[in-house]
Amino acid sequence: MKNIIFLTHNENNPSGGGKVIYRFSEIINNFKNFSSEIIHKKKKKFSKFQQSINKRLKIKNKKFSGWQLDEVTVAKNFSYDWFKNDIKIKENFDFNYKNDFIILPEIFAHFADELLIKNKIQYGIFVQNGYVINSTDDEIKLFKAYKNAKFILSISDNVTNCIRLKFPNLKNKIMKVMSSVDLGEINISGKINMITYMSRKLPNHSNLVTSYLKPYLSKKWKLQDLNNLTEEKTYEYLKKSKIFLSFSSLEGVGLPPIEAALAFNHVVGYTGEGGNEFWKGPLFNKINSGDINNFVLRTISLIKKNSLKHNSIKKSHFKLKKKFSRSNEIINIKRFLKKV
């Protein structure tokens, strides 16, 4: 039996990338002849202390080396608790070269040489954000990691383009995968005059947009920040709201705008580049990043229109739901498992 081991952070706050990894691992555990575990990495106490001292003293390394393997350890008894999950946790870096297959996130791809290649452990790299694939300035180590990977998973067309630019000779290793989003039943008639957004995404932009919007909102309309809420609470608000403000910034594919649209929200704002793949009307309203005035004016226009009942909206919703369906997700996972 092949055991697929995903490496990820031990983040306390919501992380779309972490949720995708959890879902993949859960699905793999339901396949015959496969199992899956997750390792959560964290910085050692001394490394965190040293980093804090350097920051206070304003000591900067001449070269960005990224996290180093000797600086990290396994976070024990940790799993995300902001959404329901059923994962299996691995609490060490002891791998079986015959049965284990490791999937590194792009931010730790440079761990491959010391952790895996030297120990003859097979692995792949999962890129969810093409704008952070420079996980280290050590180009030799980085290129070696990607060259020796059995495959490179890409979460979107935008990510694929980023990988191709950085590693033009590795095009044939790239395999696109899809994540799924399922909010359950949505009752459009149960919608209220609510505008949702996440302030942690470009907080300066979200503060400006919401501040400029307030003079145009009657007492019937409410602004709701979804920052750091549980998945259950986030979905509860998205099912009620009519408009979602997107402040995505250089992301492979931001989940909140997708979740909002699937909850029948008009999504207005930034695509984060990765969103260009599905950011199409009439549910999506694209705003160039930084165009605060147009962002506010487009939102005001949607408030005045206040309609979600057009057939074109339902058609757009159907296409999006099919694209981010569990069946598509499973097909893609099975495809890369054949390469393991």
VEXDREN-2710 file (C-alpha; in Angstrom, 1 decimal):
% VEXDREN-2710
k/r/px/py/pz
1/MET/0.0/0.0/0.0
2/LYS/1.3/3.4/-1.0
3/ASN/1.2/6.1/1.7
4/ILE/0.9/9.7/0.5
5/ILE/2.3/12.1/3.0
6/PHE/1.5/15.8/2.7
7/LEU/3.7/18.5/4.4
8/THR/2.1/21.7/5.5
9/HIS/2.2/24.5/8.2
10/ASN/0.7/24.4/11.7
11/GLU/-1.3/27.6/11.1
12/ASN/-3.9/28.6/13.7
13/ASN/-5.7/31.0/11.4
14/PRO/-7.8/29.9/8.3
15/SER/-5.7/28.8/5.3
16/GLY/-7.3/27.9/2.0
17/GLY/-4.2/26.1/0.9
18/GLY/-4.2/24.0/4.1
19/LYS/-7.9/23.1/3.6
20/VAL/-7.1/21.9/0.0
21/ILE/-4.4/19.6/1.3
22/TYR/-6.6/18.2/4.0
23/ARG/-9.4/17.5/1.5
24/PHE/-6.9/15.7/-0.8
25/SER/-5.6/13.6/2.0
26/GLU/-9.1/12.7/3.2
27/ILE/-10.1/11.6/-0.3
28/ILE/-7.0/9.5/-0.8
29/ASN/-7.7/7.6/2.4
30/ASN/-10.9/6.4/0.8
31/PHE/-9.1/4.8/-2.1
32/LYS/-8.1/1.1/-2.3
33/ASN/-4.4/0.4/-2.0
34/PHE/-3.7/4.0/-0.7
35/SER/-3.4/5.7/2.6
36/SER/-2.5/9.3/3.5
37/GLU/-1.1/11.3/6.4
38/ILE/-0.2/14.9/7.1
39/ILE/2.9/16.3/8.7
40/HIS/2.5/19.8/10.2
41/LYS/5.8/21.7/10.4
42/LYS/6.7/24.5/12.8
43/LYS/9.9/26.4/13.6
44/LYS/11.9/25.3/16.6
45/LYS/11.8/27.6/19.6
46/PHE/15.4/28.7/19.2
47/SER/14.9/29.6/15.5
48/LYS/11.9/31.6/16.4
49/PHE/13.8/33.4/19.2
50/GLN/16.7/34.1/16.9
51/GLN/14.4/35.5/14.2
52/SER/12.8/37.7/16.7
53/ILE/16.2/39.1/17.9
54/ASN/17.3/39.7/14.4
55/LYS/14.1/41.6/13.7
56/ARG/14.5/43.8/16.8
57/LEU/18.1/44.5/16.0
58/LYS/17.2/45.0/12.3
59/ILE/19.8/42.4/11.3
60/LYS/19.1/41.2/7.7
61/ASN/20.7/38.3/5.9
62/LYS/22.4/39.3/2.7
63/LYS/20.8/36.3/1.1
64/PHE/17.3/34.9/1.5
65/SER/17.6/31.2/2.2
66/GLY/14.1/30.5/3.2
67/TRP/13.3/28.1/6.1
68/GLN/16.0/25.6/6.7
69/LEU/15.4/22.0/7.5
70/ASP/17.4/22.1/10.8
71/GLU/15.2/25.0/11.9
72/VAL/12.0/23.1/11.8
73/THR/10.4/20.3/13.7
74/VAL/7.1/18.4/13.7
75/ALA/4.1/20.0/15.4
76/LYS/2.6/17.3/17.6
77/ASN/-1.1/16.9/18.4
78/PHE/-2.0/19.6/15.9
79/SER/-4.7/19.8/13.3
80/TYR/-6.9/22.6/11.9
81/ASP/-10.0/23.1/14.0
82/TRP/-11.7/25.9/12.0
83/PHE/-13.4/23.3/9.8
84/LYS/-14.5/19.7/10.2
85/ASN/-11.9/17.2/9.0
86/ASP/-11.0/13.6/9.3
87/ILE/-7.2/13.4/8.6
88/LYS/-4.5/11.1/9.8
89/ILE/-1.5/12.9/11.4
90/LYS/2.2/11.8/11.2
91/GLU/4.4/13.2/13.9
92/ASN/8.0/12.5/12.6
93/PHE/10.2/12.7/9.5
94/ASP/10.8/9.0/9.4
95/PHE/10.0/7.8/5.9
96/ASN/9.8/4.3/4.3
97/TYR/11.4/4.5/0.9
98/LYS/9.4/1.6/-0.4
99/ASN/5.9/2.7/0.7
100/ASP/5.9/6.5/1.4
101/PHE/5.5/9.2/-1.3
102/ILE/5.9/12.7/-0.1
103/ILE/4.2/15.8/-1.4
104/LEU/6.0/19.1/-0.6
105/PRO/4.2/22.5/-0.7
106/GLU/6.0/25.0/-3.0
107/ILE/7.1/27.1/0.0
108/PHE/9.2/24.1/1.3
109/ALA/10.3/22.6/-2.0
110/HIS/13.9/23.4/-1.2
111/PHE/13.8/20.8/1.6
112/ALA/13.7/18.1/-1.0
113/ASP/17.5/17.5/-1.3
114/GLU/18.3/17.1/2.4
115/LEU/15.1/15.5/3.5
116/LEU/14.2/13.3/0.5
117/ILE/16.6/13.0/-2.4
118/LYS/19.6/12.0/-0.2
119/ASN/17.4/9.3/1.4
120/LYS/16.1/8.1/-1.9
121/ILE/12.5/9.0/-1.0
122/GLN/10.2/9.7/-3.9
123/TYR/8.2/12.9/-3.9
124/GLY/6.1/15.5/-5.8
125/ILE/5.7/19.2/-5.3
126/PHE/2.3/20.9/-4.9
127/VAL/2.2/24.5/-6.1
128/GLN/-0.9/26.4/-5.0
129/ASN/0.7/29.8/-5.5
130/GLY/3.0/30.4/-8.3
131/TYR/4.2/33.7/-6.8
132/VAL/6.0/32.0/-3.9
133/ILE/7.9/29.3/-5.8
134/ASN/11.1/31.1/-5.1
135/SER/11.2/29.5/-1.6
136/THR/14.9/30.1/-1.5
137/ASP/17.6/32.2/-3.3
138/ASP/19.7/29.0/-3.6
139/GLU/18.8/28.4/-7.2
140/ILE/20.9/25.2/-7.4
141/LYS/19.0/23.7/-4.5
142/LEU/15.6/24.9/-5.9
143/PHE/16.1/23.6/-9.4
144/LYS/17.4/20.3/-8.1
145/ALA/14.2/20.0/-6.0
146/TYR/11.9/20.5/-9.0
147/LYS/14.0/18.5/-11.5
148/ASN/14.0/15.4/-9.2
149/ALA/10.3/15.6/-8.4
150/LYS/8.2/12.9/-10.0
151/PHE/5.6/15.4/-10.9
152/ILE/4.6/19.0/-10.1
153/LEU/1.0/19.6/-9.2
154/SER/-0.6/22.9/-10.2
155/ILE/-3.9/24.2/-8.7
156/SER/-4.7/26.6/-11.6
157/ASP/-3.8/27.8/-15.1
158/ASN/-2.1/30.8/-13.6
159/VAL/0.1/28.6/-11.4
160/THR/1.0/26.5/-14.4
161/ASN/2.1/29.5/-16.3
162/CYS/4.3/30.6/-13.4
163/ILE/5.9/27.2/-13.2
164/ARG/6.6/27.2/-16.9
165/LEU/8.3/30.6/-16.7
166/LYS/10.5/29.5/-13.8
167/PHE/11.2/26.0/-15.0
168/PRO/10.8/26.0/-18.8
169/ASN/12.4/22.6/-19.2
170/LEU/10.0/20.9/-16.8
171/LYS/6.7/21.5/-18.7
172/ASN/6.0/17.8/-19.1
173/LYS/6.1/17.3/-15.3
174/ILE/3.2/19.6/-14.6
175/MET/-0.2/18.1/-13.7
176/LYS/-3.2/20.3/-13.0
177/VAL/-5.5/19.4/-10.1
178/MET/-8.8/21.0/-9.0
179/SER/-10.1/21.6/-5.5
180/SER/-13.8/21.2/-4.7
181/VAL/-16.2/23.6/-2.9
182/ASP/-19.5/22.3/-1.5
183/LEU/-21.7/24.7/0.5
184/GLY/-24.8/22.5/0.4
185/GLU/-28.2/23.9/-0.5
186/ILE/-28.5/27.6/-1.1
187/ASN/-31.9/29.4/-0.6
188/ILE/-31.8/32.6/-2.7
189/SER/-35.1/33.8/-1.1
190/GLY/-33.3/33.6/2.3
191/LYS/-30.8/36.3/1.3
192/ILE/-30.6/39.6/3.2
193/ASN/-29.1/42.9/2.4
194/MET/-25.6/42.0/3.5
195/ILE/-22.1/42.7/2.0
196/THR/-19.3/40.3/3.1
197/TYR/-15.5/40.6/2.8
198/MET/-12.3/39.4/4.5
199/SER/-10.3/42.3/6.0
200/ARG/-7.1/40.2/6.3
201/LYS/-6.8/40.3/2.5
202/LEU/-5.1/43.6/1.6
203/PRO/-6.4/45.3/4.8
204/ASN/-5.5/48.8/3.6
205/HIS/-7.7/48.3/0.4
206/SER/-10.6/46.7/2.3
207/ASN/-10.5/49.6/4.8
208/LEU/-10.7/52.2/2.1
209/VAL/-13.4/50.4/0.1
210/THR/-15.7/49.8/3.1
211/SER/-15.1/53.3/4.4
212/TYR/-16.1/54.9/1.1
213/LEU/-19.1/52.6/0.8
214/LYS/-20.7/53.4/4.1
215/PRO/-22.2/56.8/3.1
216/TYR/-24.1/55.0/0.4
217/LEU/-25.5/52.2/2.5
218/SER/-29.0/52.6/3.9
219/LYS/-29.8/51.2/7.3
220/LYS/-31.2/48.2/5.5
221/TRP/-27.7/47.1/4.4
222/LYS/-25.0/45.6/6.6
223/LEU/-21.3/45.1/6.1
224/GLN/-19.9/41.8/7.5
225/ASP/-16.2/41.0/8.0
226/LEU/-15.5/37.3/7.7
227/ASN/-12.0/37.5/9.0
228/ASN/-10.7/34.4/10.8
229/LEU/-14.2/32.8/11.2
230/THR/-14.7/29.1/11.1
231/GLU/-15.7/27.5/7.8
232/GLU/-19.2/26.8/9.2
233/LYS/-19.7/30.5/10.2
234/THR/-18.2/31.8/7.0
235/TYR/-20.6/29.7/4.9
236/GLU/-23.5/30.8/7.1
237/TYR/-22.8/34.5/6.3
238/LEU/-22.1/33.8/2.6
239/LYS/-25.5/32.0/2.2
240/LYS/-27.2/35.1/3.6
241/SER/-25.2/37.9/1.8
242/LYS/-25.8/39.2/-1.7
243/ILE/-22.4/40.8/-2.4
244/PHE/-18.9/39.7/-1.7
245/LEU/-15.9/42.1/-1.9
246/SER/-12.7/40.3/-3.1
247/PHE/-9.3/41.6/-2.1
248/SER/-7.3/38.7/-3.5
249/SER/-3.6/39.5/-4.1
250/LEU/-1.3/37.3/-6.2
251/GLU/-2.8/34.0/-5.4
252/GLY/-2.9/30.7/-7.4
253/VAL/-6.6/30.5/-6.8
254/GLY/-8.4/32.2/-3.9
255/LEU/-11.2/30.1/-2.4
256/PRO/-13.3/32.8/-0.8
257/PRO/-14.5/34.4/-4.1
258/ILE/-15.4/30.9/-5.4
259/GLU/-17.3/30.1/-2.2
260/ALA/-19.1/33.4/-2.3
261/ALA/-20.2/33.0/-6.0
262/LEU/-21.3/29.4/-5.3
263/ALA/-23.4/30.9/-2.4
264/PHE/-25.1/33.1/-5.1
265/ASN/-23.2/36.3/-4.2
266/HIS/-22.2/39.0/-6.7
267/VAL/-18.4/39.0/-6.4
268/VAL/-16.8/42.3/-7.1
269/GLY/-13.1/43.0/-6.8
270/TYR/-9.6/41.6/-7.5
271/THR/-9.0/38.3/-9.2
272/GLY/-5.7/37.8/-7.5
273/GLU/-4.5/36.7/-11.0
274/GLY/-5.4/33.1/-10.4
275/GLY/-9.1/34.0/-10.5
276/ASN/-8.9/35.0/-14.1
277/GLU/-9.6/31.4/-15.0
278/PHE/-13.2/31.5/-13.8
279/TRP/-13.8/35.3/-13.2
280/LYS/-16.6/35.7/-15.7
281/GLY/-19.9/37.5/-15.6
282/PRO/-22.5/37.8/-14.5
283/LEU/-21.6/36.6/-11.0
284/PHE/-18.1/38.1/-11.2
285/ASN/-17.2/41.8/-11.5
286/LYS/-13.5/42.4/-12.2
287/ILE/-11.7/45.4/-10.7
288/ASN/-8.1/46.2/-11.4
289/SER/-6.1/46.0/-8.3
290/GLY/-5.8/49.4/-6.6
291/ASP/-8.7/51.0/-8.5
292/ILE/-10.5/51.9/-5.3
293/ASN/-12.9/54.4/-6.9
294/ASN/-14.2/51.9/-9.5
295/PHE/-14.4/49.2/-6.8
296/VAL/-16.8/51.4/-4.8
297/LEU/-18.8/52.6/-7.8
298/ARG/-19.3/49.0/-9.1
299/THR/-20.5/47.9/-5.7
300/ILE/-22.9/50.8/-5.4
301/SER/-24.3/49.8/-8.8
302/LEU/-24.8/46.2/-7.6
303/ILE/-26.6/47.5/-4.5
304/LYS/-29.0/49.5/-6.6
305/LYS/-29.6/46.6/-8.9
306/ASN/-30.1/44.1/-6.0
307/SER/-31.0/41.1/-8.1
308/LEU/-29.9/37.5/-8.2
309/LYS/-32.8/36.0/-10.2
310/HIS/-31.7/36.3/-13.8
311/ASN/-31.3/33.1/-15.8
312/SER/-27.8/34.1/-16.8
313/ILE/-26.8/34.2/-13.2
314/LYS/-28.1/30.7/-12.6
315/LYS/-26.4/29.4/-15.7
316/SER/-23.1/30.9/-14.6
317/HIS/-23.5/29.4/-11.1
318/PHE/-24.1/25.9/-12.6
319/LYS/-20.9/26.1/-14.7
320/LEU/-18.9/27.2/-11.6
321/LYS/-20.4/24.5/-9.5
322/LYS/-19.5/21.8/-12.1
323/LYS/-15.9/23.1/-12.4
324/PHE/-15.3/22.9/-8.6
325/SER/-17.2/19.7/-8.0
326/ARG/-16.0/16.8/-5.9
327/SER/-16.2/14.5/-9.0
328/ASN/-13.6/16.7/-10.8
329/GLU/-11.4/16.8/-7.8
330/ILE/-11.4/13.0/-7.5
331/ILE/-10.6/12.5/-11.2
332/ASN/-7.6/14.8/-10.8
333/ILE/-6.3/13.1/-7.7
334/LYS/-6.6/9.6/-9.3
335/ARG/-4.7/10.9/-12.3
336/PHE/-1.6/12.0/-10.3
337/LEU/-1.8/8.9/-8.1
338/LYS/-1.1/6.8/-11.2
339/LYS/2.3/8.5/-11.3
340/VAL/3.2/7.6/-7.7
END
